[in-house]
């Protein structure tokens, strides 16, 4: 073993592989049933005959997938559409069937529901908004003064105190 570095000769390597046959011979033996008469495997270590049974059912049933941990609904139960799915389909239909501005509004609502950002509001100038509110408040005050009856302008009479009562 000193100089061979663990190399195995080709004769030693393939001598235990058994006899080989051509592909045509193998196919003919399978078709004629010769292979079923000789159920020996060339590479097997034991020389006991192997019995091949076709169509046999294994005694132990092996599951095809892992056992379910979560609750599983029965597959025979009728599938009812969810309310969310139905409303989405109805909104989609309404958006596609309407015309003009109604179609734009319906598609905008649908897009918002799907997660889009809403359109920005129109910006206002704060100074002009403040002036408009001041004017509307003044107009409301003027209108309320016009609608007042004359007796509301009457001056309240001052009640006499103890000193004024004593003077009489």
Legacy VTK file of the C-alpha trace (Angstrom):
# vtk DataFile Version 3.0
C-alpha trace
ASCII
DATASET POLYDATA
POINTS 168 float
0.000 0.000 0.000
2.997 2.256 0.209
2.969 3.883 -3.211
-0.521 3.232 -4.627
-2.366 6.011 -2.707
-5.535 3.875 -2.378
-6.095 3.400 -6.118
-8.226 0.363 -7.043
-7.683 -1.525 -10.294
-10.471 -1.539 -12.875
-10.722 -5.308 -12.721
-11.309 -5.224 -8.968
-13.766 -2.335 -9.236
-16.203 -3.903 -11.720
-15.820 -7.578 -10.855
-18.544 -7.466 -8.175
-21.098 -5.615 -10.310
-22.516 -8.811 -11.824
-23.298 -9.692 -15.383
-24.631 -7.101 -17.769
-26.956 -7.602 -20.708
-27.826 -5.452 -23.670
-30.930 -3.291 -23.584
-32.734 -5.437 -26.164
-32.120 -8.579 -24.067
-33.444 -6.858 -20.934
-36.606 -5.673 -22.705
-37.241 -9.142 -24.188
-36.776 -10.785 -20.800
-39.222 -8.347 -19.180
-41.818 -8.919 -21.876
-41.497 -12.704 -21.875
-41.606 -12.945 -18.092
-38.177 -14.523 -17.690
-37.204 -11.829 -15.205
-40.201 -12.691 -13.016
-39.041 -16.327 -12.863
-35.611 -15.299 -11.609
-36.186 -12.727 -8.844
-32.538 -12.289 -7.931
-30.775 -8.997 -7.698
-27.130 -9.157 -8.709
-25.868 -6.728 -6.065
-27.746 -8.213 -3.106
-25.680 -9.767 -0.328
-28.102 -12.507 0.640
-28.898 -15.185 -1.915
-32.447 -15.856 -0.734
-35.071 -15.578 -3.463
-37.101 -12.358 -3.485
-40.798 -12.605 -4.100
-42.249 -9.771 -6.209
-45.961 -9.154 -5.750
-47.623 -6.695 -8.084
-50.558 -4.594 -6.907
-49.990 -5.338 -3.238
-51.291 -2.801 -0.748
-48.865 -1.916 2.028
-50.106 -2.864 5.476
-49.229 0.463 7.044
-50.847 3.559 5.564
-48.360 6.387 5.239
-49.789 9.898 5.133
-48.976 11.881 2.017
-48.466 15.088 3.954
-47.822 16.237 7.501
-50.744 16.100 9.942
-52.796 19.264 10.148
-52.501 21.244 13.337
-55.006 23.942 12.516
-58.714 23.384 12.152
-59.673 22.295 8.670
-63.074 23.006 7.205
-64.764 20.094 5.502
-64.323 20.152 1.742
-67.933 19.170 1.123
-69.342 22.337 2.727
-70.729 24.784 0.168
-68.509 27.788 -0.330
-70.323 31.030 0.388
-68.762 34.215 -0.916
-67.504 36.589 1.737
-69.223 39.936 2.202
-65.996 41.792 1.431
-65.572 39.961 -1.851
-69.202 40.556 -2.849
-69.048 44.280 -2.090
-65.797 44.580 -4.021
-67.345 42.865 -7.040
-70.433 45.077 -6.822
-68.326 48.236 -6.607
-66.207 47.074 -9.516
-69.331 46.432 -11.578
-70.770 49.840 -10.656
-67.519 51.520 -11.632
-67.437 49.797 -14.999
-71.126 50.262 -15.870
-71.578 53.945 -14.984
-70.646 56.795 -17.306
-69.160 60.259 -17.003
-68.567 61.834 -13.601
-70.311 58.963 -11.808
-67.785 56.540 -13.321
-64.872 58.691 -12.156
-66.326 58.905 -8.632
-66.936 55.151 -8.487
-63.433 54.304 -9.691
-61.940 56.815 -7.232
-63.831 55.170 -4.346
-62.725 51.721 -5.506
-59.097 52.793 -5.788
-59.235 54.391 -2.322
-60.649 51.187 -0.902
-57.803 49.215 -2.449
-55.291 51.374 -0.576
-54.478 54.417 -2.688
-53.902 57.793 -1.073
-56.859 60.192 -1.277
-56.641 63.270 -3.472
-55.391 66.409 -1.758
-57.884 69.104 -0.840
-57.723 72.414 -2.622
-55.382 74.749 -0.758
-56.737 78.000 0.668
-55.060 81.319 1.333
-55.347 81.870 5.079
-55.593 85.682 4.832
-58.494 85.598 2.382
-60.239 82.905 4.449
-59.870 85.050 7.571
-61.286 88.127 5.773
-64.237 86.115 4.415
-65.071 84.794 7.881
-64.833 88.287 9.411
-67.177 89.681 6.739
-69.685 86.858 7.215
-69.664 87.401 10.999
-70.230 91.152 10.556
-73.067 90.498 8.124
-74.659 88.083 10.600
-74.428 90.707 13.387
-75.950 93.407 11.160
-78.783 91.073 10.184
-79.491 90.216 13.819
-79.606 93.928 14.753
-82.054 94.625 11.922
-84.319 91.815 13.037
-84.462 93.013 16.670
-87.677 94.560 17.908
-87.647 98.145 19.256
-88.528 97.191 22.835
-85.268 95.316 23.170
-83.410 98.634 23.052
-85.219 99.795 26.198
-82.907 100.801 28.989
-83.190 98.732 32.125
-84.517 100.734 35.081
-82.218 100.804 38.002
-83.588 99.321 41.162
-83.588 101.549 44.146
-81.299 100.602 46.969
-81.946 101.023 50.730
-80.685 104.600 50.835
-82.969 105.779 48.038
-85.980 104.147 49.686
-85.276 105.816 52.979
-85.181 109.307 51.432
-88.749 109.163 50.332
LINES 1 169
168 0 1 2 3 4 5 6 7 8 9 10 11 12 13 14 15 16 17 18 19 20 21 22 23 24 25 26 27 28 29 30 31 32 33 34 35 36 37 38 39 40 41 42 43 44 45 46 47 48 49 50 51 52 53 54 55 56 57 58 59 60 61 62 63 64 65 66 67 68 69 70 71 72 73 74 75 76 77 78 79 80 81 82 83 84 85 86 87 88 89 90 91 92 93 94 95 96 97 98 99 100 101 102 103 104 105 106 107 108 109 110 111 112 113 114 115 116 117 118 119 120 121 122 123 124 125 126 127 128 129 130 131 132 133 134 135 136 137 138 139 140 141 142 143 144 145 146 147 148 149 150 151 152 153 154 155 156 157 158 159 160 161 162 163 164 165 166 167
